Amino acid sequence: MDLQLAGKVALVTGASVGLGRAIAQLLADEGCRLAIVARGEERLRKAADEIAATGHERPLVIVADITARDSAETIRTRVLAAFGRLDILVNNAGGSRPFDGFGTREQWDEAMALNFHAGRELAHAFVPAMQAQRFGRIINLTGGDEPVALNGGVPPNGATHIWAKALSRVVGKDGITVNSIPPGRLHSEQIDQRLLPTAEAQRKWVDDNCPAGYIGEPQDLAVLVAFLASPLARYITGQVIHVDGGARRFSH
């Protein structure tokens, strides 16, 4: 299937490792021109070099903390200066924020800034340009909104899902879709080094929770991002699509 992504311009946040890195590579493989964003300059430049080494145009590297107050405007300026437009925004940066106790006001503010406000502000910064060209794809990598424990990273997921649904209703007439993808357990730094750091822990989690019988790879999610980014996915918007091997127990 030709996803019709050749020449499209995509911006991926949190693109230096893990899910973001896999998404950036697959979009490049499908013919997208890339801008990639992360805080760690060394790993981000390495990711850009590796993508270029596979025969693709070297991505525009933007070293930035997306939670900084002026970050969205700065990133928009750099992307539009380099490419003249943005077709695809992948809000991938974010992370779990487990607390000891109830969490302080500062901890909750940081969790909301990273996992909700930063992606929302980036989307709002680029929407006018997408409206002008009558095409846009906004894809948010979120997480579960089932409150298993007190974790500052969970409420922003629900907030993102509601905001994305609302935005999709505003910009649908402009050829822009807005969707959210909560990843399940996929091999990444967060899973392999912190949450399930041993083979035994991973096997037990799979046995107890995952009908597919294994922990997924970043590419298992990247393929959905690529499809949702495609012009072919024009009628899919306002959705929350889980990629978790069937681990989620709810039917909706």
N, C-alpha and C positions, 0 to 999 in steps of 0.2 A: 504494500500500500504506500503510495506517495502521500506523505503528510503535508505537502505543499508549504514546507517551512524554509525552503532555499531562499536566502537573502533576507529573511526576517531578522530583526534586531531584538535580542533578548538580554535582559538584565537579571542576574541571579545573585541574591545576597547569601552570605554564609557559604561561599563557593569554594573555599580553599580545601575542604576535606569532606568526607562522609557523603550525605545525601546531596548537598549542594554541588559537590565536586562531580558526582555521578550525573546529576541533572545537566550541568554545564557541558560535560563531555558528550552526552547523548544529543543535546540540542546542536552542538557543533557538528556532530556526525550527520545530523539531518539537514545541515546547510545553513544554520543560523550564524549570524555575526553576534559576538558576545561582548558584554561588559560584565565583569565579575567583581564582587565586593566582599571584603572581609576586613577584620581588624589586623590580622597578622600578616605583615607585608611579605616575609620570607616564604611562607607557605602559599600565599596567594600568587606570588610571582612564579613559584615553582609549578603551580597548577596551570598558569597561563603558558608556561614553557612546554609542559607536557601536552597540552591541547594543540599547541602549534606543531609539536613534533609528530603528531598524527596526521599532519598534512593540511590543517585548517588555518585560517587567519588567526593570528595571535589575539586573544581577547584584550579589550581595554581593561587595565587593572586600576581599580579604585580602592585605595586603602582608606577605610573610614569606619568610625563607630556610628552605626545607624541610629543609636539612641541620642546622639548629640542634637541639640536643638535646631541647628541649621543644616543637618546632614541631608535631609530630603532635597532641599533646594540645591545644595552643592552637587549632589549626585545627578540630579536632573540636568543641571547646567553642563556638566561634563559629558553626559551621554548624548544630549542633543547637539553639543558642539562637535562631537566625534562622528555621529551617525546621521544627525538631522531628524531623527525620529526614534520612537521606541514602540515595538509591536507587542512584546511579551515581558511582563514583570513576574518574576518568581520570588515571592517573599519567603525565603527559606530560613533566614537567621532566627534563632530562638533557642530556648532550652528549658529544661526542668529546673525548678527552684524549690527543693525540699527544705523545710524549716525545722529547726529545733524549737519546739514550743509553737507559739502562734505567729511568729514573724513580726518584725518591727515595721513601722510605717515606711521607713526607707527601703526595706527589703521588698515590701509589696509594691511600692512605687517603681523600683527597678525592674521587677518581674513584669509589671504591666507595660512599662516603657519598652522593654525588649520584645515582648511577645504579642503586644497589641498596637501600641501607638506608632512604633517605628514603621511597620509594614503599612499601616493605614495612611500615614503621612506620605510615604513613598507613592502609594497608589494615587492619592489625591493630587500629588505633585505632577504625575504623568497623565492623569485622565484628560485634561484639556487638549493635549497633543494627540491623544488617541481619538478623542471625539472629532478633532479636525480632520483626521485621516480616515475616519469611519471604520476603524479596526483597532481592537486591543484585546489582550488576554491578561488577566490578573489571576494568579494562582498562588494561594496561601498555604504553606506547609504549617499545620497547626499541631494538634494532638488531641487526645481524648478529653472530653469534658465530663467524664464520670468521676465524681469526687471520692476516689479510693482513699486518699490521705490528704492532709493539709499541705498543699504544695502551691507556691505562688505562680507556677507555670500553668496551672489548670484553668482558673477562671478566665485568663485572657483568651483561651481557646474558644470558650463559649461566646465571649465578646466578639471575637473575630468572625465566628460563624454568623452571628446576628448582623454585624456590620456588613459583611460580605453579601449576605442575602439582600439587605437593604440597598446597597450600592448597585447590585445587579439589576434591581428594578428601576433604578434611575438611569443607568447607562445602556440598558439593553437595546434601546432604539438606535443607539449610535454604533452598533456593531461590536460592542465590548462585552465580553463575558467575564464573570467573576466567580471563581470556585475555590473550595478549600479541600485539602487532603490531610487528614490525620494519619500519620504513619503508625503502624503497629510496631512490633519488635523487628527491627531491621539492623543488620550488622553495621555498627558505627562506633565512634569513640564513646558516646554516651552509654550505649548498651554493653559493648564488649569490655570497657574499662571500668565502668562505674556500676551500672545496674545489674548486669549478669556477667561478672568478670571471670568465671571459670566454666569449663566445659560441662561440669556436673550441674551447675546452676542453670545453664542454658538448656540442658537436656530435661531437667525437672520442669522448667517453665513450659517448654514445648509439650511435654507429656500432660501437664495439668491444664493447658490453656489453648493450644493451637491445633485445630483440625488439619491444617496442611501438613503438619508433622516436622516442620523445620522453621528456623529463623530466616527471614527473607534477606535478600541482598539489596543494596541501594538501587541497583538497576531495576528491581521489581517495581519500585515506585517511579523511577525516572521515565519509564515507558508511558505511564499514565499522564505525567506532566507533559510529555511531548505530544500526546494525543490531544489533551485539553488545550494546548497552545496552538494547535493546528486550525486552519480555516475550516476543516472538516467537522470540528466540534462546535459549530456555530449555535446549535440549539441546546447545548448543555450549559446552563448557567444557574447561579444561586444554589449550587449543590455542595453537600459535604460527602465526600467519597472516601471511605476507609480502605487502607491497604494494609491488611494485618493477618492474612492467612486464615481468616475466619475467627480470629480470637475474640472479637467483640461479641457479646452475648445478646445484644439488643437487635431487634429486627428493623429498626428505623433510626 
